[in-house]
């Protein structure tokens, strides 16, 4: 029996799991670490907190699973994308890592776009300049912390720093490099043309490998701190989105993943690089060699329902805790009593601005069409539908790029609700399915480890062996008709309100 470890270096903590080669999870561990918000719109973490949590998680994982560590074949990582870790000549951390959700870099995004040109930027990197990406963060450090910038000899992304601590080797892999805005996604290498235009020394960037390549082995020092055996192969791993895709069997063209977590994504593998000329959806490198993926992103998918639960449903939350149930179950049960369309009530789910399709950090959440007839149940139904309408925006853009649809797999918290699953089938007007796996990016990282060390001969073999369809949900024609009419109005509302949203942003 072969054992594999997958770890996800997330925003709130590190989640780890150990599984056997049949995909059975033997133990999991989650260790939190702090998120620092030193100024409005800023988000930072201390990379040493990631390392402390990783060490603790691995020790707990081995203790809980009771697996002989010598039978572990490999370990790999998923990680939050885009974060900037600055290292000096001695490979010491120079400042707190600036995270993907940090919004301080709007001026840098404008400067990059002005200097490079929007169309040229899309051509060079397949993506527009957005606050979340790594390059604007590096440009911010250059302008605002010049001493730190001059001392920086290497930059890494979050999971790559942890991998360095385990192996002593610096490096990055294609799926995370794709989110830096310095990577030629089509050619799977750093964009020298872009770097030259911005006067960035390419030597500051690590070598880039494929996700399944072996980056090194557990060092003697790391072995003593983690409990892992020295010499254990460490595989590069992937960005959280690609690891989630691998964990859901989304590894080849025709298979779509639609995820409702805190944020929401539509992820679709493609066999050749393709771009939306307007940059409304991302084109990144997949963890599967010679595969790319298109991704639409919305900022506040499950967050919309969480906001309503926390701010408007305190009593239901309390009752759920006492009864050992999920408060979201109560909310969805209430919403299920309302007909599709929520009787003309609309939710624009832009609590944190929006990426796909609007690329507008000033976008605001809106509850539109309220009348005296509407109840709290209508509000919940409108939120559930509004989130899926937002996902459909990305869905339609990707469809317009002539990407085939063989199967749509639902994942994340939104896949747990029967009502939300049905809304997705109805809004997309397509059969959707759920699968037997609900472990997220860490599971995908373990699969990457397995492919990297040869436990599985390929991603397809692993997927066919481990992942099975569980539930199938067909669209209901009557619902489709109602929601199609609602979606058309939803699309117009942002355009009608965009200028007002910008004006509001200036008042805050």
Number of C-alpha atoms within 10 A of each C-alpha: 9 14 26 26 30 27 29 31 27 20 21 15 18 24 25 28 26 28 22 18 20 12 18 11 17 16 18 22 19 19 19 16 19 13 15 15 12 9 9 9 11 16 21 22 22 17 21 16 15 25 21 16 20 27 22 18 23 25 16 20 23 22 13 14 16 11 17 12 14 13 13 20 22 28 31 31 31 34 28 21 28 28 30 25 27 27 21 17 10 9 16 12 19 14 19 16 22 27 26 21 20 19 18 19 24 17 13 20 22 16 15 22 18 11 13 16 14 19 15 15 21 23 16 23 27 26 31 26 25 22 22 24 27 29 26 27 28 23 21 19 21 15 12 11 13 13 11 16 19 11 13 23 18 21 25 25 28 28 30 27 26 22 26 19 17 26 23 18 14 20 21 26 27 29 31 32 30 30 27 25 26 26 28 25 27 20 13 21 17 24 17 16 13 20 15 11 11 13 9 16 11 15 10 14 18 19 15 19 19 23 31 26 18 19 25 20 22 25 18 14 13 18 18 13 16 21 17 23 19 18 15 21 22 26 28 30 40 36 32 25 26 30 32 27 31 29 26 30 24 27 26 20 19 16 21 29 25 26 25 25 17 18 17 24 25 25 29 29 27 23 15 11 18 20 21 17 14 12 21 22 28 25 28 32 32 32 30 27 14 15 17 28 30 25 24 26 24 28 23 25 28 22 20 24 21 16 13 15 19 13 9 12 17 13 12 18 19 13 14 16 12 9 10 9 13 13 21 20 16 16 20 19 16 15 24 16 12 17 12 22 22 25 17 15 21 27 24 24 30 25 18 19 18 21 21 24 21 18 18 17 20 20 25 21 17 17 14 14 12 14 10 5 7 14 13 13 18 25 20 24 29 26 25 26 28 26 28 27 27 28 26 21 21 25 24 13 19 24 12 10 12 9 19 14 13 10 16 23 23 24 26 20 16 25 22 16 14 15 17 22 22 20 25 28 23 27 23 21 18 17 18 23 20 21 17 12 17 16 18 21 30 31 33 30 37 34 32 37 31 29 23 27 19 13 19 18 12 15 23 17 11 22 18 10 13 18 15 14 12 10 12 15 17 15 19 16 11 10 18 20 15 16 23 17 11 22 21 11 13 20 14 10 16 19 11 10 13 15 12 14 19 15 11 12 12 8 6 5
